[in-house]
Amino acid sequence: MLIATVALTTLLGVFLSAGKKKRYLVFSELYEFNEQLLLNLRYSRKPLGEVAKDFKFISLILGGEKVLGGNDGKFISDYTTELGKSDAMSQIDYLNDRKSALSKLKDESFADYKKYGSLYVKIFFMVGVLLAILLA
C-alpha cells in the first residue's frame, strides 16, 4: 500500500510534467519545420504536405487539430494560416521573420520543461513519501 501511494503520486507528477514536454516538442518541431520550409522554398519547392509528413505534430496542426491551447495555440494558428498564401519570395521573408519568434518560443519552452518537468515529479514523489510515512 505504501509503495502504491508513492508510485501513484509520482505518476501524477509525471502526467503534470507531460504538458511542459509536449509544448517543448511542438515548438521544436515547428522550428525545424520552418527551417525545412525555408530550404524547400529556396531549392526544391515540394508541396507543403510533403514537407510536413516527417513531423508528427505539424501533420496534426495542418490537419486542423489544436495541439496546444491559449496563446500558443493562437500563435500556431496564425503561423499556419499564412503558409502558402503568397509567392515564394514573400513566403521566405515571412518564414525568416517567424524564425526568431519560433526560436524564442522553443528556448522558452525548453527552459520551462527543464525547470518544471522534473520539479513536478520530485514534488509529487516527496508528497507520496510523506503520505506513506503518515499512513505507516
Accessible surface in RSA format (square Angstrom, percent):
REM  Atomic radii and reference values for relative SASA: ProtOr
REM  Chains: A
REM  Algorithm: Lee & Richards
REM  Probe-radius: 1.40
REM  Slices: 20
REM RES _ NUM      All-atoms   Total-Side   Main-Chain    Non-polar    All polar
REM                ABS   REL    ABS   REL    ABS   REL    ABS   REL    ABS   REL
RES MET A   1   172.17  89.2 123.03  81.4  49.15 117.0  94.90  80.7  77.27 102.4
RES LEU A   2    71.06  39.6  69.52  49.7   1.54   3.9  69.83  49.0   1.23   3.3
RES ILE A   3   147.71  84.1 145.28 108.2   2.43   5.9 147.07 105.9   0.64   1.7
RES ALA A   4    52.13  47.9  44.24  68.3   7.89  18.0  50.69  71.4   1.45   3.8
RES THR A   5    21.02  15.0  17.17  17.4   3.86   9.2  13.55  18.2   7.47  11.3
RES VAL A   6    28.76  18.9  28.76  26.0   0.00   0.0  28.76  25.0   0.00   0.0
RES ALA A   7    55.25  50.8  43.85  67.7  11.41  25.9  51.24  72.2   4.01  10.6
RES LEU A   8   118.69  66.1 112.82  80.7   5.87  14.8 113.07  79.4   5.62  15.1
RES THR A   9    19.43  13.8  18.27  18.5   1.16   2.8  19.43  26.1   0.00   0.0
RES THR A  10    32.11  22.8  32.11  32.6   0.00   0.0  31.55  42.4   0.56   0.8
RES LEU A  11    85.22  47.5  83.24  59.5   1.98   5.0  84.79  59.5   0.43   1.1
RES LEU A  12    88.26  49.2  86.24  61.7   2.02   5.1  87.74  61.6   0.52   1.4
RES GLY A  13     0.00   0.0   0.00   N/A   0.00   0.0   0.00   0.0   0.00   0.0
RES VAL A  14    67.12  44.2  66.69  60.4   0.43   1.0  66.69  57.9   0.43   1.2
RES PHE A  15   132.78  66.4 120.01  74.3  12.77  33.2 120.23  72.9  12.55  35.9
RES LEU A  16    85.47  47.6  73.61  52.7  11.87  29.8  75.99  53.4   9.49  25.5
RES SER A  17    12.05  10.2  11.84  15.8   0.22   0.5   0.68   1.5  11.37  15.9
RES ALA A  18    48.86  44.9  42.34  65.3   6.53  14.8  46.06  64.9   2.80   7.4
RES GLY A  19    46.51  57.4   0.00   N/A  46.51  57.4  38.50 105.7   8.01  17.9
RES LYS A  20    58.34  28.5  56.17  34.5   2.17   5.2  17.15  15.4  41.19  43.9
RES LYS A  21    96.83  47.2  96.83  59.4   0.00   0.0  41.54  37.4  55.29  58.9
RES LYS A  22    81.15  39.6  79.33  48.7   1.82   4.3  40.19  36.2  40.96  43.6
RES ARG A  23    37.10  15.6  37.10  18.9   0.00   0.0  23.43  32.0  13.67   8.3
RES TYR A  24    55.82  26.1  55.82  31.8   0.00   0.0  19.08  14.3  36.75  45.3
RES LEU A  25    69.44  38.7  69.07  49.4   0.37   0.9  69.07  48.5   0.37   1.0
RES VAL A  26     0.00   0.0   0.00   0.0   0.00   0.0   0.00   0.0   0.00   0.0
RES PHE A  27     0.00   0.0   0.00   0.0   0.00   0.0   0.00   0.0   0.00   0.0
RES SER A  28    22.48  19.0  22.14  29.5   0.34   0.8  21.79  46.4   0.69   1.0
RES GLU A  29    36.66  21.0  35.26  26.7   1.40   3.3  18.79  36.3  17.87  14.6
RES LEU A  30     0.68   0.4   0.68   0.5   0.00   0.0   0.68   0.5   0.00   0.0
RES TYR A  31    38.12  17.8  38.12  21.7   0.00   0.0  11.75   8.8  26.37  32.5
RES GLU A  32    83.35  47.9  83.35  63.1   0.00   0.0  30.88  59.7  52.47  42.8
RES PHE A  33     0.63   0.3   0.63   0.4   0.00   0.0   0.63   0.4   0.00   0.0
RES ASN A  34     0.00   0.0   0.00   0.0   0.00   0.0   0.00   0.0   0.00   0.0
RES GLU A  35    42.68  24.5  42.19  31.9   0.49   1.2  15.74  30.5  26.94  22.0
RES GLN A  36    79.57  44.5  78.27  57.2   1.29   3.1   7.38  15.7  72.19  54.7
RES LEU A  37     8.54   4.8   8.54   6.1   0.00   0.0   8.54   6.0   0.00   0.0
RES LEU A  38     4.55   2.5   4.55   3.3   0.00   0.0   4.55   3.2   0.00   0.0
RES LEU A  39    90.77  50.5  89.47  64.0   1.30   3.3  89.69  63.0   1.07   2.9
RES ASN A  40    11.65   8.0   8.42   8.1   3.23   7.8   7.38  17.8   4.27   4.1
RES LEU A  41    27.68  15.4  27.68  19.8   0.00   0.0  27.68  19.4   0.00   0.0
RES ARG A  42   113.42  47.6  84.57  43.1  28.85  68.7  29.72  40.6  83.70  50.7
RES TYR A  43   170.22  79.5 136.49  77.7  33.73  87.8  96.83  72.8  73.40  90.5
RES SER A  44    62.55  52.9  34.40  45.9  28.15  64.8  34.28  73.0  28.28  39.6
RES ARG A  45   146.37  61.5 121.41  61.9  24.96  59.4  49.43  67.5  96.95  58.8
RES LYS A  46   104.49  51.0  92.09  56.5  12.41  29.5  40.48  36.4  64.01  68.2
RES PRO A  47    90.75  66.1  78.76  71.8  11.98  43.6  90.59  74.8   0.16   1.0
RES LEU A  48    59.17  33.0  50.32  36.0   8.86  22.3  51.71  36.3   7.46  20.1
RES GLY A  49    48.88  60.3   0.00   N/A  48.88  60.3  35.65  97.8  13.23  29.6
RES GLU A  50    74.60  42.8  63.65  48.2  10.95  26.1  20.11  38.9  54.49  44.5
RES VAL A  51    15.04   9.9   6.89   6.2   8.14  19.6  12.67  11.0   2.37   6.4
RES ALA A  52     2.60   2.4   2.60   4.0   0.00   0.0   2.60   3.7   0.00   0.0
RES LYS A  53   140.87  68.7 110.93  68.1  29.94  71.3  69.60  62.6  71.27  75.9
RES ASP A  54   117.64  82.4  82.08  81.7  35.56  84.1  29.07  68.4  88.57  88.3
RES PHE A  55    27.74  13.9  26.01  16.1   1.73   4.5  27.26  16.5   0.49   1.4
RES LYS A  56   140.28  68.4 124.14  76.2  16.14  38.4  86.95  78.3  53.33  56.8
RES PHE A  57    16.67   8.3  16.67  10.3   0.00   0.0  16.67  10.1   0.00   0.0
RES ILE A  58     1.85   1.0   1.85   1.4   0.00   0.0   1.85   1.3   0.00   0.0
RES SER A  59    50.03  42.3  37.72  50.3  12.32  28.4  35.46  75.5  14.57  20.4
RES LEU A  60    61.06  34.0  58.95  42.2   2.12   5.3  61.06  42.9   0.00   0.0
RES ILE A  61    15.29   8.7   6.24   4.6   9.06  21.8   6.24   4.5   9.06  24.6
RES LEU A  62    62.28  34.7  28.81  20.6  33.47  84.1  31.94  22.4  30.34  81.7
RES GLY A  63    66.69  82.2   0.00   N/A  66.69  82.2  33.28  91.3  33.41  74.8
RES GLY A  64    64.77  79.9   0.00   N/A  64.77  79.9  36.64 100.5  28.13  63.0
RES GLU A  65   101.89  58.5  90.82  68.7  11.06  26.3  36.89  71.4  64.99  53.1
RES LYS A  66   157.02  76.6 121.84  74.8  35.18  83.8  85.11  76.6  71.91  76.6
RES VAL A  67    13.30   8.8   4.55   4.1   8.76  21.1   6.33   5.5   6.98  18.9
RES LEU A  68    23.10  12.9  15.78  11.3   7.32  18.4  21.89  15.4   1.21   3.3
RES GLY A  69    52.20  64.4   0.00   N/A  52.20  64.4  30.97  85.0  21.23  47.5
RES GLY A  70    63.99  78.9   0.00   N/A  63.99  78.9  44.34 121.7  19.64  44.0
RES ASN A  71   131.21  90.5 120.28 116.2  10.93  26.3  30.16  72.6 101.05  97.7
RES ASP A  72    26.22  18.4  25.12  25.0   1.10   2.6   1.60   3.8  24.62  24.6
RES GLY A  73     4.79   5.9   0.00   N/A   4.79   5.9   2.56   7.0   2.23   5.0
RES LYS A  74   128.07  62.5 123.35  75.7   4.72  11.2  96.40  86.8  31.67  33.7
RES PHE A  75    35.83  17.9  31.31  19.4   4.52  11.8  35.21  21.3   0.62   1.8
RES ILE A  76     7.79   4.4   7.79   5.8   0.00   0.0   7.79   5.6   0.00   0.0
RES SER A  77    53.32  45.1  48.23  64.4   5.09  11.7  24.26  51.7  29.06  40.7
RES ASP A  78    67.25  47.1  65.37  65.1   1.88   4.4  24.99  58.8  42.26  42.1
RES TYR A  79     0.64   0.3   0.06   0.0   0.58   1.5   0.34   0.3   0.30   0.4
RES THR A  80    28.13  20.0  17.40  17.6  10.74  25.6   7.26   9.8  20.87  31.6
RES THR A  81    69.61  49.5  60.59  61.4   9.03  21.5  59.89  80.4   9.72  14.7
RES GLU A  82    78.39  45.0  77.93  59.0   0.46   1.1  15.57  30.1  62.82  51.3
RES LEU A  83    16.12   9.0   1.67   1.2  14.45  36.3   1.67   1.2  14.45  38.9
RES GLY A  84    65.79  81.1   0.00   N/A  65.79  81.1  31.41  86.2  34.38  77.0
RES LYS A  85   146.80  71.6 109.52  67.2  37.28  88.8  71.96  64.8  74.84  79.7
RES SER A  86    58.76  49.7  32.30  43.1  26.46  61.0  39.92  85.0  18.84  26.4
RES ASP A  87    88.66  62.1  72.34  72.0  16.32  38.6  51.88 122.1  36.79  36.7
RES ALA A  88    20.44  18.8  12.02  18.6   8.42  19.2  13.80  19.4   6.64  17.6
RES MET A  89   125.31  64.9 125.31  82.9   0.00   0.0 106.50  90.5  18.81  24.9
RES SER A  90    48.60  41.1  41.39  55.2   7.21  16.6  18.04  38.4  30.56  42.8
RES GLN A  91    11.99   6.7  11.99   8.8   0.00   0.0   4.41   9.4   7.58   5.8
RES ILE A  92    16.27   9.3  16.27  12.1   0.00   0.0  16.27  11.7   0.00   0.0
RES ASP A  93    94.36  66.1  87.08  86.7   7.28  17.2  29.30  69.0  65.05  64.9
RES TYR A  94    49.66  23.2  43.72  24.9   5.94  15.5  46.03  34.6   3.64   4.5
RES LEU A  95     0.39   0.2   0.39   0.3   0.00   0.0   0.39   0.3   0.00   0.0
RES ASN A  96    61.56  42.5  49.54  47.9  12.02  28.9  22.99  55.3  38.57  37.3
RES ASP A  97    89.84  62.9  78.61  78.2  11.23  26.6  25.47  59.9  64.37  64.2
RES ARG A  98    58.26  24.5  58.26  29.7   0.00   0.0   2.54   3.5  55.72  33.8
RES LYS A  99    71.92  35.1  71.92  44.1   0.00   0.0  30.81  27.7  41.11  43.8
RES SER A 100    80.22  67.8  68.89  91.9  11.33  26.1  53.02 112.9  27.19  38.1
RES ALA A 101    25.92  23.8  19.58  30.2   6.34  14.4  25.58  36.0   0.34   0.9
RES LEU A 102     0.00   0.0   0.00   0.0   0.00   0.0   0.00   0.0   0.00   0.0
RES SER A 103    35.56  30.0  35.56  47.5   0.00   0.0  11.02  23.5  24.54  34.4
RES LYS A 104   143.40  70.0 135.94  83.4   7.46  17.8  85.15  76.6  58.25  62.0
RES LEU A 105    29.53  16.4  29.53  21.1   0.00   0.0  29.53  20.7   0.00   0.0
RES LYS A 106    50.99  24.9  50.99  31.3   0.00   0.0  15.11  13.6  35.88  38.2
RES ASP A 107    84.16  59.0  77.87  77.5   6.29  14.9  30.53  71.8  53.63  53.5
RES GLU A 108    74.52  42.8  66.40  50.2   8.12  19.3  34.20  66.1  40.32  32.9
RES SER A 109     0.96   0.8   0.14   0.2   0.82   1.9   0.51   1.1   0.45   0.6
RES PHE A 110    87.73  43.9  87.73  54.3   0.00   0.0  87.73  53.2   0.00   0.0
RES ALA A 111    55.70  51.2  49.56  76.5   6.15  14.0  53.61  75.5   2.09   5.5
RES ASP A 112    39.49  27.7  39.47  39.3   0.02   0.0   1.20   2.8  38.29  38.2
RES TYR A 113    65.27  30.5  63.79  36.3   1.48   3.9  32.76  24.6  32.51  40.1
RES LYS A 114   142.54  69.5 127.38  78.2  15.16  36.1  80.66  72.6  61.89  65.9
RES LYS A 115   131.72  64.3 116.39  71.4  15.34  36.5  78.30  70.5  53.42  56.9
RES TYR A 116    68.66  32.1  68.66  39.1   0.00   0.0  36.13  27.1  32.53  40.1
RES GLY A 117     3.69   4.6   0.00   N/A   3.69   4.6   3.12   8.6   0.57   1.3
RES SER A 118    52.94  44.7  44.78  59.8   8.16  18.8  37.42  79.7  15.52  21.7
RES LEU A 119    71.69  39.9  70.53  50.5   1.15   2.9  71.69  50.3   0.00   0.0
RES TYR A 120    62.52  29.2  62.52  35.6   0.00   0.0  32.02  24.1  30.50  37.6
RES VAL A 121    43.55  28.7  43.55  39.4   0.00   0.0  43.55  37.8   0.00   0.0
RES LYS A 122   130.08  63.5 127.53  78.2   2.55   6.1  81.02  72.9  49.06  52.3
RES ILE A 123    81.78  46.5  79.17  59.0   2.61   6.3  81.59  58.7   0.19   0.5
RES PHE A 124    44.96  22.5  44.96  27.8   0.00   0.0  44.96  27.3   0.00   0.0
RES PHE A 125    88.76  44.4  88.76  55.0   0.00   0.0  88.76  53.8   0.00   0.0
RES MET A 126   116.51  60.3 113.73  75.3   2.78   6.6  97.10  82.6  19.41  25.7
RES VAL A 127    60.42  39.8  59.45  53.8   0.97   2.3  60.31  52.4   0.12   0.3
RES GLY A 128     0.00   0.0   0.00   N/A   0.00   0.0   0.00   0.0   0.00   0.0
RES VAL A 129    43.49  28.6  43.21  39.1   0.28   0.7  43.49  37.8   0.00   0.0
RES LEU A 130   100.77  56.1  99.47  71.2   1.30   3.3 100.60  70.7   0.17   0.5
RES LEU A 131    73.26  40.8  73.26  52.4   0.00   0.0  73.26  51.5   0.00   0.0
RES ALA A 132    10.77   9.9  10.09  15.6   0.67   1.5  10.52  14.8   0.25   0.7
RES ILE A 133   114.35  65.1 103.01  76.7  11.34  27.3 105.57  76.0   8.78  23.8
RES LEU A 134   126.30  70.3  97.81  70.0  28.48  71.6 100.13  70.3  26.17  70.4
RES LEU A 135   103.75  57.8  71.74  51.3  32.00  80.5  74.33  52.2  29.41  79.2
RES ALA A 136    96.30  88.5  33.17  51.2  63.13 143.6  64.33  90.6  31.97  84.7
END  Absolute sums over single chains surface
CHAIN  1 A     8393.7       7044.6       1349.1       5410.6       2983.2
END  Absolute sums over all chains
TOTAL          8393.7       7044.6       1349.1       5410.6       2983.2
